[in-house]
Amino acid sequence: MASKRMSDSERLVLLTLLSPLLWLQARHVRRITPRMPEPPGQRAGTAGRGSLVRLLVAGDSGAAGVGALNQDEALCGQLVQRLSRHHTVEWCVLAVNGLDSPGLLRLLQDAPCARFDVVVLSIGANDATGLCAPLHWARWQARLAELIALRFSPTLLVHSAVPPMHACMALPQPLRWFMGHWAKQMNQSLAGLLIDEVGRTMHCHPETTTSEGMAVDGIHPSAVGYAAWADDLSRCILTARAPGTTLSA
């Protein structure tokens, strides 16, 4: 059964009641969680053979591949491996660990204009921990989409959903429950705004990224987690780009 959506006032009341405990738990998590670096490796290149697909992966630590040993094992690297079985893929990563949606907007504004066929956005986890209201976050995604259309002109924009924070075992209860519920409502808000959109879709993380594919920090995917994410995401992209497919959310 779908969870009931909270109103802004209900979220405020819940946050007020739980804020002392949530603050202490969040502080503890930040103190004990190791800060993992962005992995080394190329952030642009060409691979495969066949018809050309120009791919941009942009966003936060997920797009940057934090938790992987190198870029080949990160999200974009594994996604390129799968797409290049069918296409020549020209790819680029624009990502910085710790970015939220306003930060990503600034990063993309500063990037050179270029033509990409597919843009994948990984953004939202830091907005969630910053308690960005779900509908406000969804509107940020619309602003990002407008900028991306203007500067990169993709035929397909994939919004990677906020990660399944309810399954992140590094977070203690009730912080895990609270952040999981917040993340779900962010995704629901974005899905609602995408109903009538063409050329934009939301892709949800497979549960295996948190059940069996976590890095040592318990927060980010490992190479196994990125592989599961890339498997699912590549199918989403290939299906959306199939001849005769009209993409709508």
N, C-alpha and C positions, 0 to 999 in steps of 0.2 A: 504494500500500500504506500502511495506517495506521502511524504511527510507534509504536514500542514505548514504553509508559509507563515513566518512571523511578520508582523508589521514592524515598522521602525520603532514605534513606542514599546512594543513587547520586547524587542531586542535591547532597547535602552534599559528597561526594567530588569531584565535578566542580567545584563552586563553590570548594572549597579549592584545587584545582589551578590553576584559571584566575583566582582572585581578584585577584592582583597586576595582571595585564594588564587584566582587566575593569574594575578600579577606575580605572586610569590612563585607559582609553578613555572610561569614563563621565564622569570629571572633565573630560576634554578636550571631550566633546560638550556638557556643561553650560556650559563656558566660551565656546565659539564659537557656540552656538545662540542667536539673538535671542529674547527673551521677548516673545511677542505678547500684546496685550491682548484682553480679552473685547470683542466688537463691540458698538457702541451699538444702541439700538432697543428697541421694546416687548417686554416679556417676558410679556405676557398680552393676550388679545383674543378677538374672535369674527370668523369668516369663513365664507363659503359660504351654501348654502341646502340644505334637505332635513332629514332626520332628524338629531337632535342627537347629536354625539359629543363628550364632554368628555375632553380630552387633556392629560396631564402628561408633560413631558420633564424628567428629573432626572439629575444626575450631575456629571461632571467637565468638563474643557475641551471635550470633544466635544459635550456637551449645551449648554454655554455658547456654542458656535459659534466658538471661537478659530480663526483662520485665515480667517474670512469678513470682509467689509468691514462688514456690518451683520446684524441679526437676520433680515432677510428672506432673506439668502443662507445663513444658518446652518441647522443640522439641523432645528430646530423650524419655522422659517419656511418652508423648502422642503417639509417634511412636511405642514404645514397647507395649502400651495398645492395639493398633490396630493389630500389627503383632502377638501378643501372643494369639489372638483368633484362629490363624491357626497353630502356631508353638510354640515350646519351644524356648525362646529368651534369649541368654546370651549376655548382652549388656554392653557397656562401653562408657563413655564420656571423650574425651581428648580435652579440649577447654579452651581458655583464652580470656576474654574481651579485645578488642583492637588489636588482632593479624591481621597481614597482611600475604601474602603468604610466604615470607621469614621466618617470625616468626613461621608459622605453620610447615614449613619444619624442622626448628630446634627442635620444640616440638616433632615431630614424630621421628626425628633422635634419640632423647634422650629417647623415650619410649621403653620398652622391646619388643622384637619381639614376636608376637603372631599370632594365626590363626584366621582370621575373614572371614565370608562368604560374608558379605555386609559392605562396608564402605561408609558413607555419609559425604561429605565435605561441610561445610558452610564457605565459605571464599570469599572475594572480596570487601565487602563494604569499608573496610579500605584501600585496594588498590585503590579503586575508589576515595576516598577523598584525597589520596596521589597522585592522577593523574598519576597512573601507566598506561602507554600506553596499549591500548587494546590487541594488538598482543603480547606484552611483558608479559602481565598478563596471556594470554592463554598458553604461553610457560612455565610460572611458574607452571601452572596446570599439564602440561606434566611432569615436574620435580617431582611434588608431586606424580603423578601417578606411576612413576618409583620407587620412594622410597616405596610407599605403596605396590606395587607388590612384592618388595624385602623383606619387613619386615612383611607383613600381609597376602599376597597371597589371596586376595578376588576374588570371581568369579564375583562380581558386585561392581563397583565403581560408585557412583552417585555424580556428581558435582552439588550442589545446585547453581542455577544461582545467579548472583549479584542481590540483591533485587530491586524491581521496584521503584527506587529513584525518578522517574518522578511523582509518586503519593504520595510522602512523604510530607504531608501538613505542617510539622514543618519547612521545608526549604522554604524561601521566593523566589519569582521570581526576577531575572532570574537564581538564583543559582539552584533552583529545576529543571528547564528545562535543564540547562547545565549538572548537575550531572546525570539526567535521561538519557540524550543522551549519555553521557560517559559510563554509566552502560550498556545501550543497545548495544553499540559497543563492549564492553568487552564480553558480552554474544554471540554476533555474531561471534567474533573472536574465542571463544572457540568452538562454534558449528561447525565452519569450520574445526577446527583441529580434531574434533571427528567423522567426516564423515566416515572414514574407520576403526575406532576403534571398537573392539569387547570387551564386558565386561565393557565398560565405557559409561555413558550417562549423559545428563544434564537435570535437573528437574527445571522448572520455577515456581516461587512462584505464587500461586493463587492471583488474585487481591484483594480478600477479606482480605488479611493480612494487606493491607493499607487502605482499604475503611471502614472497621468496626472492625478491630482487633488490634488496636494500644495501646501500653502502655502509661502511663501518660507523658512520655518524648516526645511522638510523633515521635519517631525514631524506637523503637524496637517493636516487636509483643507483644501483651498481651496473656493471656491464650487462648482467642478466636482466635487470630491470629495464635498461635502455633497449635491449633486444626485444623484449615483449612489447614495449611502447612502439618501437619502430616497425615491428611486424604488423601490428594493428593499424598504425598510421599509414603505412605504405598501401595496405589494402583499401583504406579510405580514399587515398589520393588516386590510386589506379582506377577504382570504381567510378569516382567522380569525373575522371578524365576519359572514360570509355566513350567511344563514338555514340552519339545519340543521347548521351546522358545530359539531362538538364538538372543542374544542382540547385537545390533549395534546402534550407535548414529543416 
